[in-house]
Amino acid sequence: MSFKMYGMNSCIDCINAKKLLKEKNINYELIEITEDTTSMKEFLKLRDNLNEFVKVRQRSTIGVPFFVFDDGKMTFDVDEAIEHYKK
């Protein structure tokens, strides 16, 4: 199963998630949202439209890391992402 991780290189939670995924030898596609406008727009489309981001928008936070699986599963939690990946 494959998945994307939306994140930022300057985000400590993203840094820690990438480290844990590497330790677990889990392959994923990193979408570095500050790398280019295409990646930022892709993330903002998710952030502005998905119910998963309601609390994020209310707190005026960014909402990364955010994991999106090919089967539609989405989570902010790296441990949950790892468990779903193993299924």
C-alpha positions in Angstrom: 0.0 0.0 0.0 1.3 3.4 -0.8 0.7 6.8 0.7 1.7 10.4 0.7 2.9 12.5 3.6 2.3 16.2 3.3 4.8 18.1 5.4 7.5 20.7 5.8 11.2 20.3 6.4 11.0 23.0 9.1 8.2 21.2 11.1 9.5 19.2 14.1 6.5 16.8 13.9 7.3 16.2 10.2 11.0 15.6 11.0 10.1 13.1 13.7 7.6 11.3 11.4 10.1 11.0 8.6 12.7 9.6 11.0 10.2 7.0 12.4 9.1 6.0 8.9 12.7 5.6 7.8 13.5 3.5 10.9 10.5 1.3 10.1 11.7 1.0 6.5 8.3 2.3 5.2 8.2 3.8 1.7 6.1 6.8 1.1 5.9 9.9 -1.1 6.8 13.1 0.6 5.0 16.2 -0.5 7.1 19.1 0.9 4.4 21.8 0.8 6.8 24.7 0.9 8.9 23.4 -2.0 6.8 24.8 -4.8 3.4 26.4 -5.5 2.0 23.2 -7.0 2.6 21.2 -3.8 1.3 24.1 -1.7 -1.9 24.3 -3.8 -2.4 20.5 -3.6 -2.2 20.6 0.2 -4.3 23.7 0.5 -7.1 22.1 -1.6 -7.2 19.3 1.0 -6.8 21.6 4.0 -9.6 23.9 2.8 -12.1 21.2 1.8 -11.7 18.1 4.0 -13.7 17.6 7.2 -10.5 16.1 8.8 -9.1 19.7 8.9 -12.0 21.4 10.7 -10.2 21.6 14.0 -6.9 22.6 12.2 -8.7 25.5 10.6 -10.4 26.5 13.9 -7.0 26.6 15.6 -5.4 28.4 12.6 -2.7 25.8 12.4 -1.2 24.2 9.3 -2.1 20.5 9.8 1.1 18.7 9.0 2.2 16.0 8.9 -0.9 14.7 7.1 -0.9 11.1 5.6 -3.1 10.1 2.7 -3.4 6.5 1.6 -4.4 5.2 -1.9 -7.4 3.5 -0.3 -8.7 6.9 1.0 -7.5 6.6 4.6 -6.3 9.9 6.0 -4.7 10.7 9.3 -2.5 13.2 11.1 -1.0 10.5 13.3 2.2 8.8 12.2 1.6 5.7 14.4 -1.9 5.3 12.9 -0.3 5.7 9.4 2.3 3.0 10.2 -0.4 0.6 11.4 -2.6 1.2 8.3 0.4 0.7 6.1 1.1 -2.7 7.6 -2.4 -4.0 6.9 
